[in-house]
Amino acid sequence: MQSLLSSRRMLLLLLGCALGLCYRACGVTIRTDNANVQAEEFAEAILSCKYSIEKDPNPRLEWKKLGWNDVTFVYYEGHLVDPLKARAEMIESSIRIKNVSRGDAGKYRCEVTAPRDNQVLAEALIHLTVLVAPGAPLCVVPISAMTGTVVELKCREEEGYPASEYRWFKNGALLPETSTSHAKARNSSYTINKKSGTLQFNTVAKVDTGEYYCEAHNGIGRPQKCTAKRMQVDDLNVSGIVAAVVVVALVIALCGLGVFYAQKKGYFSRQPSQKARSASKSAPPKESDFKHTKSFVI
């Protein structure tokens, strides 16, 4: 009798486990062929979503795009909505974007709801990355520089994704990343940062005179370059600087002598002139000067 009860308990336990597994396995299920989709700008991309249901004949399919602070519908009530409405189509439960733009990049969620199934909701996440070719970079090249100084040339573009890398050209020839790695550049002293796009001369020399331009590339589309600009490097004109200093010193000395001479001759004296003294002597007395005298006469 006791063994019979134990067998029944074991059977009930197995039946419960089977029902639990069926509840988890049965119902709506969903999967995607590619959870991380990469597509070049203006090409096509497929956001894959495939599902199966247990018994609900009318499951509800929705696509949503997840933003930083909001969620927007992409496919709702059997229709694609803007901004994909004119550029995409449904292939069963997947979305085919015919002309991908950089604004399409982001996370998408495919949701299937089947109220009559044991498991009523299933979802899949797909991340779309849009690869963008670089734009024309902006180059900053100084027109002139003095030998022995530190000079930095800059190159940057903001459109490409992934971020662009940069290379520099002098007179149409590609410059190696460091001057020591190429025989033709050993008379120069520079380094190139291919990530930031800078070309820095530690001590610029006359041999660095030439036309420079940079090129941006990220493996998407064609590399883009800026317009070539000439940099002229000249020696420091020491004799000219000395001559200018001498001229300035002479001018200061002459000004000082002129002030000394004028002060010695009394041109800066504050004493009144002879005409002013004679005018003060001949001025008639004012009426107020006689008030006291008139009082004595009375």
C-alpha positions, 0 to 999 in steps of 0.5 A, a space after each residue: 500500500 505504501 509503495 503504491 502511494 509512493 508511485 502515485 506521488 512520483 507520477 504526480 510529480 512527473 506530471 507537474 514537471 511535464 506541465 511546467 515544461 509544457 507551459 514554458 515551451 508551449 505558447 508563442 516563441 520567437 527568434 531572429 536570424 541576426 541580432 546584430 545587423 550591419 548595413 552601409 548607408 543607402 544599402 538594404 537591411 533585413 531585420 529578421 523576426 520569426 515566431 511560432 504559436 501554440 493555438 492562437 489563430 490571430 497573434 498580434 505582431 508589432 515592431 518598435 524602435 527603442 530610443 534613449 528616452 522613448 519608444 516609437 512604433 515601426 510596425 503597428 496594426 498591420 502597417 509600417 509607419 513613418 519614417 520607414 513607411 516609404 522605404 521598407 516592406 514586410 517579408 512575413 514578420 521581418 522588415 526589409 529596409 530598402 534604403 538605409 539612412 544613418 537615422 535608422 541606426 538603433 535598437 529594434 524590438 519585435 513583439 508577438 502577443 498571443 492571448 490564447 496561448 499559455 505563454 502570451 508574449 515573446 520578443 526579440 531584440 535586433 541592433 542595427 548599425 549603419 556604416 557611413 563613408 567619411 566626408 571631405 576632411 577639414 585641413 589646417 595647414 599654416 602658410 609659413 613657419 620658422 625653422 626650429 619651431 614646433 608646427 602642427 597640421 590638423 585634419 578632421 571629419 565628423 561624418 564617417 562611422 566608424 570613426 575615420 583614420 587619417 594619413 598625410 601626403 606631401 607633394 602628392 607622396 604618402 608620408 609614413 607615420 614617423 620620419 624615422 621609418 622612411 629614408 626620404 624623410 630622415 632629414 625631417 622630424 615629425 609624427 603622425 597620429 592616425 586617430 586624431 589626424 595631426 601631423 606634428 613637426 617637432 623641429 620644423 626645417 626648410 626641407 619640410 616646405 611643400 604642399 600638404 593634404 590629408 586623407 580620411 578613410 574608414 573602410 566604407 566607400 572611397 577615402 576623402 581628401 582635403 585641398 592641398 595647401 602650401 607651407 613655407 619654412 624659412 630660416 630665422 632672420 637674425 640680422 634683420 632682428 638685430 637691425 630692428 633692435 638697433 633702430 629702435 634703440 637709436 630712436 629712444 636715445 634721440 627722444 631722450 636727448 631731445 627732452 633733455 635739451 628742451 628741459 635745459 633751455 627752460 621750455 618746460 618752465 612754469 614761470 609766467 611770461 614777461 607780458 603776463 607780469 606787466 599786465 598784472 602790474 598795470 591792472 586797476 584796483 577793484 572796487 572792493 579794495 576801497 571799501 575799508 578806506 571809504 568807511 574811515 572818510 565817513 
